[in-house]
C-alpha cells in the first residue's frame, strides 16, 4: 500500500459541498481522527444521506459500486456515511439528516456485506469553516 508498513484505512461517502473540503475544515484529517485510522478514501456526491430517497436510485448504484471497489482494493477498517446540515443536495431539517444518514449506512451494510463497521455521522454546521462531527449510528 504505502511502503512497507500496513496502514489502517477507511472509506467515507460524503457530500461534494466545497465548504466541507476547505483547507480550514480539513475534513480528511478530521475523519481520520474520528474513525481512528491512518487515512480516508473519499467518495463525494451531493447529499449522500438522501441516496435512499425515491428518484436517486442511479446515484445509489454509483455509490455502492464505488464503495465496493474501494472495499475490494483497500480492505478498509471502516466505512462512514457523512451527511451534513444545510445541504443543498439533500435539503431537509437537522433531525431528518440524522435519520437519513443512518438509513443509508444500514442499507450499505446490507448491500455490500462489509464485515467491518459502517458508521453514520453528520457534520453539524457552526459556520462555513467550522463543522462538528456527530456520530449517529454504527452497523
N, C-alpha and C positions, 0 to 999 in steps of 0.2 A: 504494500500500500504506500506508505510514506517512509521509505527507507527500511531499516532492519527492525525497528520496534513497532509492534502492533498498536494501533490507536483505536480507541473506542469511539465509534461514530453514531450519529443519529440522522434521521430524515425528518425534515419539517415541511409540512404543507401549510403555506401561509399566504397572506394577501400580497398582491403586487403593488399595493399603495406605497408610493415613494416615501411617505412620512416614516414608515417603519424601517426603511433601508438607508436612512441618512447616517453619515459618519457619527453624528452626536448620539443617535439612538443605539447604534452598534448591535443590531438585533442578533446577528450570528454569535457574537461573543456572549450576549445575554442568554440566548438559547443554550449555548454550550454549558454555561454555569447552571442554568435552570434544570438541564437534563443530566448533568454530571458526566459529560462526555468530552472528548478532545476536539471534536469538530462536528459541524452540522451541514448536510446537503440540503439546499433549499429548493423547493418546488413552489413557484409563485404564480398565483392566479387570482383574479378578483373574487372577493367574497367566498373563500373556501368553506366557511361554515354553512353556506347555503347550498352546497353541492347536492344535497339530497332532496331539494325542493323540485316540484314539477317544472319541466322546461329546461332543466340543467343536466339531463341525462348524458348528453355528449361530453360535457365538461367533466362529469363524474368519471366516465370511462377513460378519458385522457389522464386524469389524476391517478386513478387506480393503476393504469399502465405505467406511468412514470414512477410511482411508488414501488410497484412490483419490480421494475428494472433495478432501482437503487437497492432494494432489499436483496435482490439476487447478486449484484456485483459488489456491494459494500458490506453485506452482513451487519446491518446496524444493530446497536444495542437497544434502541428505542425509536419510535415514530411519534411525532406530535402533530396535531392539527391545531393551528393557531389562528383563531379569528381575531377581530379587533372591533372595538366600539367606533362609532362614527364612520362606518364603512359604506362607500358608495356602491360597491359590488354586492353587498347584502345589507340593505338599509332597513334594519329592524331595531327595536329597543334593546337596551343592555341585557335584560333578562332573556330575551329570545336568542341573543348571541350565545349565552351560556348553554341554553337548551340545544340549540342547533349544532354547536361545535361538538357537544357530547354525542349527538346522533350521528354525525359524520365519523367521528372516531370509532364509535361502536360498529358502524357499517364497514369501515375499513378493516377492522379486526376480523369481521365475519368473511369478507370477500378475499382478503389477502392470505388469511391463515397464518399471519405473522406470529411467531411464538413469543416474541418479547412484548414489552408493554407498548400499547398505543395510548397516548395521553391526549387529552383535550384541554386547551388553555385559551385564554382570551387576553389580548393586550388592552388593558384599561386605559382610557385616554386621560391624561392630565394636561398635555399641550402637544403641539405637533412634533416636539422634540423630546417629550417625556411620556413614557408608557410604563405601566406596571404590569408584569406578567402574573396572571392569576390562574392557578391550577383549577380545573373544573372536574375532571374525571379521569380515570385510568382503566383500561380494559386489557 
